[in-house]
């Protein structure tokens, strides 16, 4: 069944069995009609971006009934496609994405002419609504580094409180570990109902390789274990679902959907943020903040908005005709996890994974939230520490299979291994191309520009080869597929994998992880940071950044859970500052 037909059938079944999922009245209430009233709109707090971090900030601040809170989102409501785990990939290239691409990269994405995708969510919940739903906190060591870089309160012991606060753990084997897990938070964490049989063999293969089976969100990240997901009743638990759906009747929380903020307004004499300019349905408006403007637009749109508003590198802004409010390194230190995917053709009978998507299988999901549509492509996660290599890289591997929805029928059942460097040293920069808000910025992550990252990725690929040669994998008769890197075939021999082949594979098949961070990073010195440990923008008043932009180093794992944590902690910082 092709994807358009599948979506029509699924929507029809959902209308019968779960009509509430399609009911707009059960979504967070849209108050953007107030813009057309002609009123002088005043709020205590204005939050720009209803993404992974912005939703928890809106929830926690509006819990004070005396505070009038506005949350502004450029996109609209979530959809049943984003709710369905196996269908998240069908949203790429749609209105729910910003569909950014990077500048031409020298060291990866050559299959795409050097331009890597940089997909970000333009929808309620932000990227938490379109991502792979993987729940990964990252290593304690990484957060302890944040503190050592001059950010008190951001070590692992402190941030763990907020991971626990957000978490509604539903995995029985983990619920009793109260030091590392909580079952009373808003973000539901679980396993999919449907798993492919090969996943147990992935775990066994990891043990045969020499890893321990672990809860990678527990005491130790190093090892192998089942992937934990942001999922509730086998549907996506986005940040919007977790933090906004339960409070749709809260009277002091206002949400403007399909509304784009184009500029932060300042009193330039006092360098005080006073509100924002925005566009809704083609018309321009202004709304004002009595207390603070909080930017939670993500690591691409936050620096873009700051610079359009005069907060950023003074010389760069002046070249574009933008008046400087404060000279700060906005857009610098852009980081992401470089990586790639290895594909293996496997024994069809042994895989037993990829049956036809028929009316019955779709009905199975729509009726009782079970079957293959509850599954994600990466269901096992492993972490390796490459001791002895430069910078001691931490490598992450997601292990899974492709499904019919991803055109598996063209190549047969495939195993896939997603490899990422979790503590890369390469950093890049984001710049404006224009003072026009409609123009996308220049996004240059500078992937693999540091030799140590390339060395780490080559090492990781070789370790993946070893994993696939364990007894639990050999029974599937795995065969590495290299047709996706045809220009590298002249270097390829299955009996002797050379560094030349690996480097070619990385250049052509290497890609982004969609985890951009660091473009308004936290620190003490305005020369090399944008916000302080309280997330206040240096040298201006009433302006904070609360999202992935503030990470002083990239978290050592998928970034969605850390972004929600930053939202929780950032909200707590604000609440405590007004309680004094």
N, C-alpha and C positions, 0 to 999 in steps of 0.2 A: 504494500500500500504506500503510495507516495505521501509526502508530508502534508500538502494542502488537503487531501482527502482525509488523512488521519485527524487533522485539526477540526475539520467540520464534524466528523463522527464523534470525536471526543467532546466537543462543545454540546452536541445534541444529547449525549448520554449524561453529561454533567447537569444539564438543564432539568433532567428527570430525577437524578439521584442526589445531587448536591446543588439545588438551585441557589442556595445562599452564597455559593462560591462566585456566582455570576451577578449577584445583586449589588448594584452600586450604592444602595442605601446602607450597606453593611461595611463600606469602605470608610477610611478617615474622611471626615466632612470637609468639603471644599468651600472656603469663605472668600474666594477671589471676587465674587460679585460685589463685595464691599468697595472694591476699587472704583466701581462705576457710580458710587453714591455721591461722589464729589466731596466727601468728608475729609477733614485733615486727620489722617490715620496715625495714631500714636500707640506705640507698644512699649512695654518695659524692655523686652529682649526681642531682637530680630535674629533668627537663625537662617542662614543661607545654605540650603542643601538638606534634603530629607533622605540622606544616605545612611551608611552603616553607623556613622558617629552622630549625625544630626538628629536622628530619631530618638536615641536615648537622651540626648540633651533636651530635646523638646518635652519628652515625657517627664523627666526629673524636675525641670524648672517649672513646668505648669502644675506640678503637684502642690505648689504654693498658690492657693486661690487668690492671693493678693497680687500676683504677678500676671500681667497680660503678655502672652507669648505668641509670637508670629513665626511660623515655619514656612519657608518659601522653597518650592520645588519646580525645576524647569520642566519636568515630565509629568505624566499622569499616573493613573492607577495601575497596579499590577494586573496581570492577566492570567487566565488559566494555563497558558503556555509556560509562563514563568513559575507557576505553582507546581507544575508536573516535573519531577526531577529529570527524567530522561529527555525532556524537550527543551532544556535551557539553550542548547545549541541552535535551535530554530529561530532564536531571537536576534542572532547576529545579523547586522546589516539593516535592522528595522528601526522604527522610531524610538524604540526603547534603549537604543545605544547612541553614544556620541560618535562612534566609528572613527576615532582618531587613528592616525598612523604616525610613525616616527619619521624623522629626517632619515636620509639614506645612511645606513650603517655599514661600516667597513668590514665587520667581523662576523656578522650573522644575517639571517633573513635574505640571503642572496637568491633563494628560490622565488622571493617576492620583489626582486630588484633592490634589495637592501632596505625596504620599507616594512618595518614590523608593525603589526596591528597593536593598537593600544586602546582596547575596548573599555568603555566606562558606561555605567548605567545612567540613563536619563529617564527615571521612573521613580515612583515612590519606593523607598528602600535602597535606591541607588544601585551600586554594583552588587550589593547583597541579594538583589532580585534577579540578577542575570548570571551570577558566577556558578562555580561547581559545587557550592554548598559545603565545602570542606571546612571543618572546625579544627583549626590548628593554632595553638597559642604561641608556639615558638619556645626557644630554650631560655632557661633562667639566665644563662651566661650572657645572652644578648641584652636582656633588660638590665642586668648589673652593669654592663658597659654604658648604658644610657646614664646611669647615676654617676659613673666615673668620668663621664664627659661633662659633668657639671650640672646635672639635673636631679637635685634631691627629691626623693619621693617617687622616683620612677624605677627603682630597683625591683627585682622579681618579688620579693616579699611584699612590697607595697602594691604592685599591680595585680598580684594574685587575688587580693581582696575584691578587685573589680571584675576579674574573670569569674570568681565565684558568685558575685552579686548578679551577673548577667545570666548565669547558667541554670537551665532546667534540664538536668541530666535524666534520661529515661533508660539508659543502658543498665540493666540490673547488676551486672558484674562490677560496675564502677560506682553505683549509687552509694555504696557503703564506705567509700574512701572519702570521708568528709574533709580531709586536709586539702584535697585537690579537686573535689567536685561538690556541687550543690544541686538540689532538685526543686528549688523554690523560685528561681529566677525567671525572667521572661523569654529567654532564648532557648528553645527546645533543642536538645541534642540527642541523636539516636542513630541506630543502624537502619538501613533500608530493609523492608520486609523480604525483598527478593534479592538473592545473591547468586552469582554464577558459581558453579561447582569448583572451578579452577581456583577460586580465591583461597580456599583452605590449603590448596597445594602451594600457593604463593607463600603462605605463612610457613608451611613445612620447608619450603625451599630456603627461606630466610634463615631458619634455624639450622638447616644443613650447611648453609654458607658460614654460619658462625654468629648470627645475631640472636639476641634474646627476644621473646615475645613480650611486648610492653604496651602499656597505655602511654602513648607519646605525649599526652597532656597531663601526665602524672609526674612521678618523681624523676624519671629519666626520659629524655627524648630519644636517645640512641637505642635503636632496635627496630622491630617490625611489629605491626599490629593492624587490626581492622580500622578502616577509615571511619572517623566520627563525622556526622553531618548535622547541619542546621536543618532539621526536618521534624515536622509535627504531623502525626497521623499520615505519614508517607507523602506529605506535601512540603514545599519549601517554607521554612520559617525565616523570612527575611527580617531585617531590622524594623521595617514598617509594620509587619504583622506582629512582631514581638512587642513593640513599644507603642504603636499608635492604635492598632485595632482594639485593644482593651480599653482605650480611653476616648472612644469616638464621641462620647457625650460630655466630655470635659469642656465647660463653657468658656474658660479663659485661654484655651488653646485655639488659635486660628491657623488655618493652613491655606496657602495660596498655591494651587496646582497649575501646571502649564504656564508658569510665570518665571521669566528670566531676569535675574538681577544683573544690571549692566555696570553699576558703579557704586562704590561706598561713598557716602557723603561725609565731608569733614568741615568742621570749623577750622580753617587753616591757621588762624592766629593762635589757637590753643592746641592744635593738632588733636582734636577730639572727634571721634566718629559720632555722627548724629543721626544716621539713617542710611537708606539705600534708594537708588533709582532703579526702576524695573519696567519691564514691558509685559503686558498681558493682552492677548488678542490684538496685537499690533499697536496698542495705545501705550503711551508712556505715563508713568506715575511715580510718585515719591511717597515713601512711608518713613516715619521717624521713630527713633529709639530713645527712650528716656534713660535707660541704664547702659546697655551694651549692644553692639553688633557682633555676632558670632559667625565666623565663616567656616562652614563644614561642607565645602563643595568638592572636596577630594584633591588629590595631589596634582591634577592637571588644571582644574578650573579654579581652585583657590589661588594659586599664584597668578593665573591669568587675571582674575578679578582684582587682586591686590595691585598688580602693576597697572591695570587700566585706571585704577583709582589713585595712582601716584605713590604707592608703597612698593618700592623695589629699587634696583640699581639706578642711581640718578642719571648717569650718563646714557644708559640704554633708553630710559624713558624720555629724556630730553631729545634724543635722536628721532623719536617718534612724535614729538610735539606734546608730550604728556607732562603736565606740571608736577614736579616732585613734592610730595608731602614729607616723606622721610626716606633716607637712603639706606636700604637694607638689601642683603643678598637673596632676595626672593627669586625662586627659580633655580638657584644653584643646588648642588648636591642631590640631584635627581638620581634615584637608585631603583633597581628592579632585580628580580631573580632571573638571571639568564638560564636558559634551558633548552631542551629538545625532547622529542619523542622517538623511541625505537619501536618499530613494528615487527612482529613475528607472525609468520604463518604457522598454524598449529594443526595437529591432528583433529579433523572435523568431528569424529565420533567422540573423542575424549573431551573436546571443548564443551559440547552440549550446551551452547549458550545463546544461539541467535536465531530463534524460530521466527516464523512469519508474524508480522504485526497484522492480525486479523481483527474483525469486528469483535470476536470473543475476547481477545487479549486486551483490547481497548475497553470493552465492557467490564472486564475484570478490574481494571484500575478505577474506572468511573463509579462502579457499584460499591466496591469495598476497599479501595486503595491498596490493591495488591498486584502482583505480577511484574513483568519486566519494565513497565513504565515508572516503577518506583526506584529503579537502579540508576546509579551514576557510573561513568566509565572508569573511575579510579576507586577501587574498593579496599585496597590494602596500601598502607603507607610504611615506608622504611626510611630510617635516618642512619647515615654512616659518618663517622668522623675520620677524616683522612690525615691522621697523625703522620708527621714527617714531611708533608708537602708544605710549600710556602703558605703562610697565613693559616695553616691548619683548617682547610675548608670543611664546612658541614654540607653534606650532600643529602638531598631528599629525593626519594623515588616513589612515585605513585604507580601502582600496579593494577591492571585491569584488562578489560576486553572491549572491543568495539561491538556495536549492536547494529541491527538492521536499520535503525533510524539514521545511522551514520554511513550508509551505503556499503555495509559489510558484504552484501551479496555480490559486489563486483570483484572482491578479492578473496572471499572465503573468511571464515572466522579468524580473527587476529588477536593476539595478545599485544598489549602496548605498555611501555614503560616510560613514564614521564620523569625526566631527570632535571633537577634544578640545583644550582649552587645557592645555598641559603645565606651565606655571609660573604657576598661578592665585594671586591675592592673597587671595581669600576664604578664611576659615577659620571653623570652627565649634567645637562642643563636644559631648562625650559625658558624660551624667550618669546616675546611678542613679535609678530610679523607686522602688526599694524595697531593703531589706536582705535580701530573699528572693532567693537565687541563681536561682530559677526564673523570675523576672521579667526580660524583656528591658530593656535600658537605653534611655534617650532618646538618639537619634542625630540630631544636628542639624549637618550639614555646612555649612549657611548658603550654599548654592550661589549664585554670581553676586551676592552681597551687595555686592561691590566693583564699582563702575561700570566699572573698567578691564577686568574679565573679560567683561562684557557687550559692551563695545566690541570686544574681541578676537574674540569668537565671531561677531558680525555681520560683521566683516572676513573671518573665515575662511570663512563661508558664501559671501560674494561671490567669494572666490578659488576656491572649489569650482565655482561657476557658470562662472568663466572656464576652468577645467580642462575642464569638460564641453562647452565651445564650441571646443576645439581640433579640428583635422582628424581626428585619430585617434578622437575621440569622436563627432563629428557624423555619421560614417557609420553609427552605430547609431541615429540619430534619437532622441536622448534626450528624454524628457518628464518634468519634475519632477512627482512625485505629492504632492498636498497634502491628500488625503482624510483623512489621519491628524490633521489640524489643522483640522477643519471650522469651528471658531469663528474662524479666521483668514482664511477665504475672502473675507470682505467687504473685506479689505485687499489681496487678491492680484490681480496682473495679470502674466502671463508676459512682457509687453513692458516693464514698468517695475516692478522689485522695490523696494519702499519700505522704509525703516527700520521703519515701523510694522508691516509684514508680518513682517519678520525678527524683531522683538522679540516679536511674538505667537507666531511659530513656536517661538522659543526657550523662551518661558514654558510652552507646552503640550507640545512634543516634547522639550525639553531634559531631560537625565537624568543619572544617575550613571554612573561608569565602573567601579565596584566596586574602586576603588584607595584605600581609606582608609588614612591614615598619620598619624603625628605625635602620637598621644595619650599618649605617654610619652617625649617627645622628648629628644634629647641636647643637653647644654649644660653650662656651668660654673656657672651661678647657679641654686640651688634655687628661686628665686622664679619662674623662667620655664622650667625644665626639670626632668626627672624622673631622668635617668641622666647619668653623665659619659661621657667619650670611651672609657672601658673598659667601658661598658654596665652599670656598677654603679649601683643605685638610691641616690640621695643620702641620706646620714644614716641608713642602715641597713646591716647587715652580711649577707654571704652571700646577697645577692639581686641578680640581674641580669635585664634584659629584653633579649631578642635576637629582634627581629622588626620589622615595618613601623612599629610604634609609635614607635621611636626616631628615625625620620627627622626632622631638624630643619627641613627643607623637603621637599616632595614631589619625588621623582625625576622627571626630565623624560622620561618614557616609561612604558610599562607597568611595574608594580611587582613582578612575580613574580621576575624575574632579580635586581633589587636586594635582594629579601628573601633569596634564596639566598646572595647575596654577603655580606649581613650575618650570616647563619648561619655561613658559612665564616670570616669575619674574627672574629666573636665567639668561635668555638671556638678560634681561634688565640690570641686574647687570653688566654683562660682557661688554655690549655696553657702558654703562656709565663709566666703569673703563677705557676704552680706549679713551673716549672722553675728559678726563681730561688732 
